[in-house]
Amino acid sequence: MNRRPFIRRRPISTLLLILLMLLLGWVWQERVALWAFPDIISAYTAKEYCSCRYVMNNDAEYCHSYVKQWLPTRGFTDDPASKRVTASGMGRSNSAAWVGERQGCRLMP
C-alpha cells in the first residue's frame, strides 16, 4: 500500500487548490470594492460624457469616442434640452446633469 502524502501524489492539484483558496481569500478581502465596480462603469460614462459635451462644448461623436471603455455600456441617453445624460452598464444605471458654468456636471440620484 502506497502511503505517500497527497502533495507528492498530486502536486498540480495541490497547487491549483492553494491558488483557488488564495483567490477566494482575496475576493473576500476586496468584496466591498468588487461590489461597487459595476456602478463605476455607468457613473464614469455619464459624468465624463456630460462634461465633454456640455462643459467643454464638444460634439456628440467626439464625446462618445472619449468615454468609450473596454467594458461596453448597454444603454445611453443624451437629452440636450435638459443637458442630462443617462448611461447603463453591468446592470446599473447612472445620470449626470449640467448644473451651471461654475459647477459643471454632477452625478444625479
C-alpha positions in Angstrom: 0.0 0.0 0.0 1.4 3.4 -1.0 1.2 6.0 1.8 2.8 9.0 0.2 1.4 12.4 1.2 -1.3 13.9 -1.1 1.1 16.7 -2.1 3.6 14.3 -3.5 1.0 12.3 -5.4 -0.8 15.2 -6.9 1.4 18.3 -7.0 -0.6 20.1 -9.7 -3.9 19.5 -8.0 -2.5 20.8 -4.7 -1.1 23.9 -6.3 -4.4 24.6 -8.0 -6.2 24.1 -4.7 -3.9 26.5 -2.9 -4.3 29.1 -5.7 -8.1 28.8 -5.5 -8.0 29.3 -1.8 -5.8 32.4 -2.2 -8.2 33.8 -4.9 -11.2 33.3 -2.7 -9.4 35.0 0.2 -8.6 38.0 -2.0 -12.2 38.2 -3.3 -13.5 38.1 0.3 -11.0 40.8 1.3 -12.0 43.1 -1.6 -15.7 42.3 -1.6 -16.8 45.9 -1.0 -14.7 47.3 -3.9 -15.8 44.5 -6.2 -19.5 45.1 -5.3 -19.1 48.8 -6.2 -17.4 48.1 -9.5 -20.5 47.8 -11.8 -21.7 51.3 -10.6 -18.4 52.8 -11.6 -18.8 51.9 -15.3 -22.1 53.8 -15.8 -21.2 56.7 -13.5 -17.9 57.3 -15.3 -19.6 57.2 -18.7 -22.4 59.6 -17.7 -20.3 62.1 -15.9 -17.4 62.2 -18.4 -19.7 62.4 -21.4 -21.7 65.2 -19.7 -18.5 67.2 -19.0 -17.2 66.6 -22.5 -20.4 67.6 -24.2 -21.8 70.4 -22.0 -18.8 71.9 -20.2 -16.2 71.6 -22.9 -18.8 72.0 -25.7 -17.5 69.2 -27.9 -19.7 67.4 -30.5 -21.5 64.2 -29.6 -19.5 61.9 -31.8 -16.2 63.0 -30.2 -17.6 62.6 -26.7 -18.8 59.1 -27.4 -15.4 58.1 -28.5 -13.9 59.9 -25.5 -15.8 57.9 -23.0 -15.7 54.5 -24.8 -14.4 51.8 -22.4 -13.3 48.2 -22.7 -16.5 47.1 -20.9 -19.4 48.4 -23.0 -22.4 50.3 -21.8 -25.8 48.9 -22.8 -28.0 51.9 -22.7 -27.1 55.6 -23.3 -29.4 58.6 -23.4 -28.4 62.2 -24.1 -31.1 64.8 -23.6 -29.7 68.1 -25.0 -32.7 70.1 -23.9 -32.1 69.4 -20.2 -28.4 68.7 -20.6 -28.8 65.4 -18.8 -27.0 62.1 -19.7 -28.0 58.6 -18.6 -25.8 55.6 -19.0 -26.4 52.0 -18.2 -23.9 49.1 -17.9 -23.4 45.9 -16.0 -27.0 46.1 -14.6 -26.6 49.6 -13.1 -27.7 53.0 -14.4 -26.4 56.5 -13.5 -27.3 60.0 -14.7 -25.3 63.2 -14.8 -26.6 66.7 -15.5 -25.1 70.0 -16.2 -25.6 72.2 -13.2 -24.0 75.5 -14.3 -20.9 77.2 -15.6 -19.1 77.2 -12.3 -20.3 73.8 -11.1 -20.0 71.8 -14.4 -21.7 68.4 -14.4 -22.8 66.4 -11.4 -24.0 62.8 -10.9 -27.7 62.9 -10.1 -29.6 60.5 -7.9 
